[in-house]
Amino acid sequence: MDTVREGYRGLALILNLNWDRILYPATIALALFAGAYLGSLAFPAH
């Protein structure tokens, strides 16, 4: 049980230190998908 708890705390520490490395690409990907969706609404395929 101690091993699981230590592993969880280690994972939480890694995510706490690197949250911005996950957030920035996710934000860019979301913006690209939103732009593609709005573009498909503005210029529908024939």
C-alpha positions in Angstrom: 0.0 0.0 0.0 2.9 2.4 0.7 4.3 1.8 -2.8 1.0 2.8 -4.3 0.8 5.9 -2.2 4.4 6.9 -3.0 3.8 6.3 -6.7 0.6 8.4 -6.6 2.4 11.2 -4.9 5.2 11.0 -7.4 2.8 11.2 -10.3 1.0 14.1 -8.7 4.3 15.9 -8.3 5.2 15.3 -12.0 1.8 16.6 -13.1 2.1 19.6 -10.8 5.4 20.6 -12.2 4.6 19.9 -15.9 1.0 21.1 -16.1 1.9 23.9 -18.5 3.6 21.4 -20.9 0.3 19.6 -21.2 -1.9 22.7 -21.2 -0.2 24.6 -24.0 -0.4 21.9 -26.7 -4.0 21.0 -25.6 -5.0 24.7 -26.0 -3.4 24.9 -29.4 -5.1 21.7 -30.5 -8.5 22.9 -29.3 -8.0 26.2 -31.1 -7.2 24.3 -34.3 -10.2 22.1 -34.0 -12.5 25.1 -33.3 -11.1 27.0 -36.3 -11.6 24.0 -38.5 -15.2 23.6 -37.3 -16.0 27.3 -37.8 -14.3 27.2 -41.2 -16.5 24.2 -42.2 -19.6 26.2 -41.2 -18.5 29.3 -43.1 -17.4 27.5 -46.2 -19.5 24.3 -46.6 -18.3 21.6 -49.0 -20.3 21.3 -52.2 
